[in-house]
Every structure is written in structure tokens, then in C-alpha cells.
């Protein structure tokens, strides 16, 4: 008797889970998010910085973004761009502030306390600190002195899934212990102001925000409300290593982002094979994936993913909505989308989902998740 595709998928899940132990299953418990205080429409930003160049205005107004949360100086007759030192200080202050709040929101959602956290991983690209954010947030929140820490710095928009891979590995090795991953990006601490298209594309796209996700590998079977993390897959496109980068701008005396106009084509050319590799040996096809949680990298990037994977606008609704409401939040964007999927309560028991981020490297990171069915009872 030939097994159905559903039976094949279930058998595949059992094989995948057996590789991490038959009873220890890493899962996502909850998510908390936070932004900086003030949101601006794209038109308000154009007015605020007196941008009159038609090409630049078109980039802002045709971005698929309605508003972004940004911490920018109050404009007055003596307005001047912030120095690199001022930007780094802003990153330190705001990252600790909204990062701690995102973690508290996450812990409140799962009825846990700061002292329950055994592992914290902090991800950022928009500033550098030593000691890193993990130590400063541990002090700010009163985490346990025995809490294990990790800082992932400089990996860019794909870094959330890179870090989640490491955090998932820690939870497998420490079943029953609570881990938190925090992605916090103060993108308003990583900008320059001029009339070039290079900086204008960056300034039209990014927003400030933090997202924290709680994970645990349970010895008991998980409930159907929270997804299990099954596997990860990475694809690095070394030919496009310079396509997305954060480097020193000698003219402005500060660091700045660079985004190559060909990024959507790089992503589009590699996304199908990356997903195929993720689904290898699972018995699953792309049509078996019910939920897509994709980084809000920009309107053209989202379109490239949709077209090359044969997805619908509905499949990427949360990705597009997060871009519309927040802009590109860098490493934490996909968690804002996953939170909206949780709020929607759309996943059914047994549903599969794929999380995907892309960023400097150039890299495409993916993860396969599943909302457990009654087969685990």
C-alpha cells in the first residue's frame, strides 16, 4: 500500500525529531516586540529633512512603507546630523531600553520572569558595544548571574535566523531551560544624510525595533499552539559578498550601509534552491508549506521571493504588513511577522511553516517549523 503525502510528511517529521532525541523538541513559546517612541510617515521624513530631489522622493514614496519608528533629532534652526559618537551612544541607550522592554513583553506573554531565563542571545548590527548588549541587558533586567550569554554582532538582516540556530542548539542540550533571543536594531543610529542614491535608499527603508523570542526544548510533548523547530538551512552567495555591507564612510566620518540595486535579483536567483535544500529528505513539497514568515527586506525583495517561489500575496501578507507599518527592521523583521501569525491564530495542528531571512554575505537563511498534531499525544 503506497503511503499518502501526509503519511510521508509525518514519517519525515518523526525522522527529523529523532535526530534531536525522541522526547526533546525545541519550540517557540512566545514573542515580544517593542519600537522607539515616534513614528513618521515617508512624507513627514521628506519634509523633515527638506528632501526635494525627485528621484529620492520617488524612492521614499514608492517603497511600500507607510510609517517607520525612528529616533531622530528634533529639527530646529540649528539642526545638524549626529556624529558617529552620538550615534553609538544613541544605539547603546535605546537598544538597552527597547530591548529590555521586548524581553519583558515576551516573558509576560508566557508567564515567566527575568530570573527564569537561563540563556540570552542578543543580535544587533546597528552599533557596537563591549561588554555587549547581553551583559548590559542582564544587568538592566536583573537576570540570573548564572545566565549564559551570546552576542551576535554585524551579521545584518539575516542574523536573526543565524542566532536562532545557535539558541535552538543550546535548548536541545539543556532541556527544560528557558532561552531568549533578542534582535534589536536602532537603524536611526546608522545613517548618513546626503543627496546620493546610495544613502537615500537606506534612509528610505529601515526602522527602529526590537523583537524577543522565547524557546525551550521540552521533555514533555509540546502543545499544538506553539511550533516546533525542525531544521535549518543556509545558502551563502559568495559572488555577492559586497552586495550588502556596513562600512566606513570617510567623507561623513561615520559608518553607513550600502545596498546594491541588484539585491532582489540575487535573492530571487537563489531562493528556490535554498528552499529545495531545506526540504530535502523531509518528504515535503513547497505546496505542503502553509505559512511563510519572510524578512521584510523591501518591496522588490518581497516580490522576488513571491515570484520565484510561486507564492501569493496572501502567503506573504504579514511580511508586507510589517514592511508597511515598520519598514525594514533588519534582524528582527521576521519575528514581527511571526508574532502577527500567532495573533491571527491561523496555524492548524500539523501545519508546516518556513521562516526565511536574507542579508550580508550574501546569505539566505531558512528554518522549517511545525505546529504539532495529535500524533505526539
SEZA-535001 format. One record per residue (C-alpha): residue in three letters; z, x, y. Coordinates in steps of 0.5 Angstrom, whole numbers, plus 2048, in hexadecimal, padded with zeros to 3 digits. Layout:
<atoms>
alaZXY;...
</atoms>
This chain:
<atoms>
unk800800800;unk7FE803807;unk80380380C;unk802800812;unk802804819;unk80980181A;unk80C804814;unk80980A815;unk80C80B81C;unk813809819;unk81280E814;unk810813819;unk81681281D;unk81A813817;unk81781A816;unk81881C81E;unk81F81A81E;unk82081D817;unk81F82481B;unk82582381F;unk82982081A;unk829819817;unk82F81781B;unk82F81B821;unk82A818826;unk82981A82D;unk829814832;unk828812839;unk82F80E83B;unk82D80C843;unk82A80F849;unk82D80F850;unk829810857;unk82A81285E;unk826814864;unk82781686B;unk829811870;unk823810874;unk81C80D872;unk81680E876;unk80F80B875;unk80980F876;unk80780C87C;unk80E80E87F;unk80D81587D;unk807816880;unk80A813887;unk810817886;unk80C81E885;unk80781C88A;unk80181D885;unk7FA81B888;unk7F581E883;unk7F1819880;unk7F181D879;unk7F881E879;unk7FA81787B;unk7F5814875;unk7F9819870;unk7FF815872;unk7FD80E873;unk7F980E86C;unk7FE811868;unk80080B864;unk80780C867;unk80B80786C;unk81180B86D;unk81581186C;unk81C81386D;unk81C81A871;unk82281D874;unk81E82087B;unk821822881;unk82281C887;unk81C81D88B;unk81D81F893;unk81A822898;unk81C829895;unk81A82888E;unk81882E88A;unk81782F883;unk81D83187F;unk81E83987D;unk81E83B876;unk82583C876;unk826835879;unk822832873;unk82683686E;unk82D833871;unk82A82C871;unk82882D86A;unk82F82F868;unk83382A86C;unk82E82486A;unk82D826862;unk834826861;unk83581F865;unk83081B862;unk83081F85B;unk83781D85A;unk83681685C;unk830815857;unk835818852;unk83B813854;unk83680D853;unk83381084C;unk83B81084A;unk83C80A84D;unk836806849;unk839809842;unk841808844;unk842810844;unk846814848;unk84481B84B;unk84A81E846;unk84681B840;unk840820842;unk83F82683D;unk838829840;unk835828846;unk82E82B848;unk82B82B84F;unk82482B851;unk82182D857;unk81B83085B;unk81C82F862;unk822834863;unk82583A860;unk82D83B85F;unk83184085C;unk83683D859;unk831838857;unk832830858;unk83582F851;unk83B833854;unk83C83085A;unk83B829858;unk84082B852;unk84582C858;unk84382785C;unk844821857;unk84A824853;unk84682684C;unk84A829847;unk84B830847;unk848831840;unk84282D842;unk83B831840;unk836832846;unk82F834846;unk82B83484D;unk82383484C;unk820836853;unk819837855;unk815833850;unk81382E854;unk811827853;unk81082884B;unk81782B84B;unk81B824849;unk818824842;unk81982B841;unk82082B842;unk82182483E;unk81E828838;unk82482D839;unk82982883A;unk827824834;unk82782A830;unk82F82B833;unk830824831;unk82E82582A;unk83282B829;unk83882782C;unk838820829;unk83D81B82D;unk83D81F833;unk83A81D83A;unk83582183D;unk83281F844;unk82B822847;unk82A82184F;unk824822852;unk82582385A;unk82082485F;unk820825866;unk819825868;unk81A82586F;unk81E82C86E;unk81782F86C;unk81282D871;unk80E830877;unk80B82D87D;unk80382F87F;unk7FD82C87F;unk7FA82F879;unk7F882A873;unk7FC82E86E;unk80382D871;unk800826873;unk7FF82486C;unk80682686A;unk809823870;unk80681C86F;unk80881C868;unk80F81E866;unk81681A867;unk81E81C866;unk821819860;unk82681B85A;unk826818853;unk82B81984E;unk82A817846;unk830817841;unk82F81983A;unk833819834;unk83181A82C;unk835815828;unk838816822;unk83780E821;unk83180B822;unk82E809829;unk82D80282B;unk8267FF82D;unk8287FF834;unk827807835;unk82180B833;unk82281182E;unk81E817830;unk81A81982A;unk81681F82C;unk813823832;unk80C827833;unk80A82C839;unk80382E83B;unk802834840;unk7FC835843;unk7FC83C845;unk7F583C848;unk7F883784E;unk7FE83B84F;unk7FD83C856;unk7FC834857;unk803832859;unk80783785C;unk80D838860;unk80C83F864;unk80E84286B;unk80A840871;unk80A847875;unk80884387C;unk80D83E87B;unk812842879;unk81483E873;unk81383B86C;unk80D83686B;unk80A832866;unk803833864;unk7FF82D860;unk7F882F85E;unk7F382985F;unk7F182A858;unk7F7828855;unk7F5821853;unk7EF82484F;unk7F482984C;unk7F982384A;unk7F381F847;unk7EF824843;unk7F682683F;unk7FA82083F;unk7F681C839;unk7F7823834;unk7FE823837;unk80081C834;unk7FC81D82E;unk80082382C;unk80781F82E;unk80581A829;unk80281F823;unk80681E81D;unk80981781F;unk80481281C;unk80480F823;unk7FE80E828;unk7FD80D82F;unk7FD80682E;unk80480682B;unk807808831;unk80A802835;unk80D80683B;unk80A80B83F;unk80F80F844;unk80B814848;unk80D81884E;unk80A815855;unk80681B857;unk80281885B;unk7FD81285C;unk7F7817859;unk7FB81A853;unk7FD813851;unk7F6811851;unk7F481784D;unk7FA815848;unk7F880E847;unk7F080F847;unk7F1815842;unk7F681183D;unk7F380A83E;unk7F9807841;unk7F9801845;unk7FC80084C;unk8027FD848;unk803802844;unk80580784A;unk80880184E;unk80F80584F;unk80B80C851;unk807808856;unk80D805859;unk81180B859;unk80C80E85D;unk80B808862;unk813808863;unk81580F863;unk80F814863;unk80F81A85E;unk81681B85C;unk814822859;unk818823852;unk81C81C853;unk816817853;unk81581584C;unk81D81484C;unk81C80F852;unk81680C84E;unk81A80B847;unk82080884B;unk81B80384D;unk819802846;unk821801844;unk8227FC849;unk81C7F8847;unk81E7F7840;unk8177F783E;unk8187FC837;unk8197F8831;unk81C7FB82B;unk818800827;unk81380182D;unk81180882F;unk81080C836;unk80D812838;unk81081683E;unk80C81B842;unk80C820848;unk80882584B;unk80982B84F;unk808832851;unk80683684B;unk80183284B;unk80582E846;unk805827843;unk80C82683F;unk80D82083B;unk81281C836;unk812817831;unk817812831;unk81980B82D;unk81D80582E;unk821805827;unk81F7FF823;unk8247FC81E;unk821801819;unk82780581B;unk82D800819;
</atoms>
